[in-house]
Amino acid sequence: MFHSPSGPSSRLWRPGDRPFRALILSNTCRICRSVTSVFQLRCEVQTYAWGKRGTSSEVASLIQSADPSFSIDEEQTYAELWMGTHPRGASVIAKTNTSLEQWISQNPECLGSKVMERFSGKLPFLFKVLSVNISLSIQAHPNKALAEELHRRDAAHYADSNHKPEMAIALSAFEGLCGFRPAAEIAEHLQTTAELQAVVGTDNVTSFVQAVHGSSGALSTAVSLQQCFAALMQCPRETVREKLASLESRLQTDAACNYSWCSTIAQPPAARLFLRLYKQFPGDVGCFAIFFLNHMKLKPGEAMFLGPNVPHAYLYGDCIECMACSDNTVRAGLTPKFIDVPTLCAMLDYRCRTVDENKFTPVQQGGAGGAGVSVYDPAVPDFSVLRVELAAGEMDYTLPLVDSASILLTVQGEADAYSGSLGEEPIYVTRGTVLFISAG
């Protein structure tokens, strides 16, 4: 139980036999749970170059809130907080310094019987907080069958055989790319952007426009879109760089001539995004890819689910991410890393959807004591994510028993956490505290 004198609180949980992780947004409260084991974790920070610097990073802020002795370096990037057992950043039990992976291997029943059996005694998810300052690569993740094939074929680039579905939930205003735009939007970009048309090819553009308009004998929209995207990805790099530079110069000139003198005229959103990404990744084919993909702008609490074969990227902001434990990524651009063009073009989901269709809508449930529960439950067995917000003034909240392990993150406020495994001594929980809770 969490107990508090006052204030709103929230937390994520998932009933049933699937693994889940919890997010708490709270002021102070008392939280109870009768479970076998509850303990605090110390989690790994990743300082990738694309992360936000210093105190602007939600990752750094969360760490310092939970550990006041942690000193934030304003010149350091703090990109990700990892909560789980991933070998490149495994969490440890705060009191004993034992790795969570080791403790689970010695106590596999903590996962719950169904999870333990299905995932061979392993925690099947990795829970994260991301603070994004510079865009991450445009990428997609293979389904399970393709992941196994890629691992057999090229273990150097595909290090494991697992799929990698992901859920991103905004903590702040968050920008990303997700899925192919509506076909009419793509057709407009292809017809009105000469440089893009040059790298895709006039015949491919004509074929796609005919498919969009339903012309007699035209290819399907998905097939024609695949041809266009493959042509872009296979275009010689020097041609791509030349046309990108031409487009950047033209858009900068257009902006200076047509927009700066009149505040009522706005530069088209795709043009603004292009110029922003070109500044970060000049000459990168991913700068053209944004004309094919939805530009997502999420408010706090909004989410996008990144299922198999869906092209996506994180552009800016802070988010919660939950994913299956895997490193399998097939990249398309905005990266100096390996790009597997044949695999990418063959695997992608070429269905065209709107921004709203690419948002993942949680199910709203009422919780005990007036708590508001948002359930982000994608159609994968590896994880679900729940957010619980307690009503203002709520003093106590009891977490329901579930047959799966969970990781709980506090992102706002403070609490005293009580459990049968803790005896009478509670765990003081504050912003940034991470708890592991075994199956009940």
Buried (B, 14 or more C-beta within 10 A) or exposed (E): BBBBEEBBBBBBBBBEBBBBBBBBBBBBBBBBBBBBBBBBBBBBBBBBEBBBBBEBBBBBBBBBBBBEEEEBEEEBBBBBBBBBBBEEBBBBBBEEEEBBBEBBEEEBBBBBEBBBEBBEBBBBBBBBBBBBBBBBBBBBBBBBEBBBBBBEEEEEBBEBBBBBBBBBBBBBEBBBBBBBBBBEBBBBBBBEBEBBBBBBBEEBBBBBBBBBEEEEEBBEBBEBBBBBBBBBBEBEEEEBBBBBBEBBEBBEEEBEEEBEEEEEEEBEEBBBBBBBBBEBBEBBBBBBBBBBBBBBBBEBBBBBBBBBBBBBBBBBBBBBBBBBBBBBBBBBBBBEEEBBBEBBBEBBBBBBBEBEEBBBEBEEBEBBBBBBBBBBBBEBBBBBBBBBBBBEEBBBBBBEEBBBBBBBBBBBBBBBBBBEBBEEEBBEBBBBBBBBBBBB
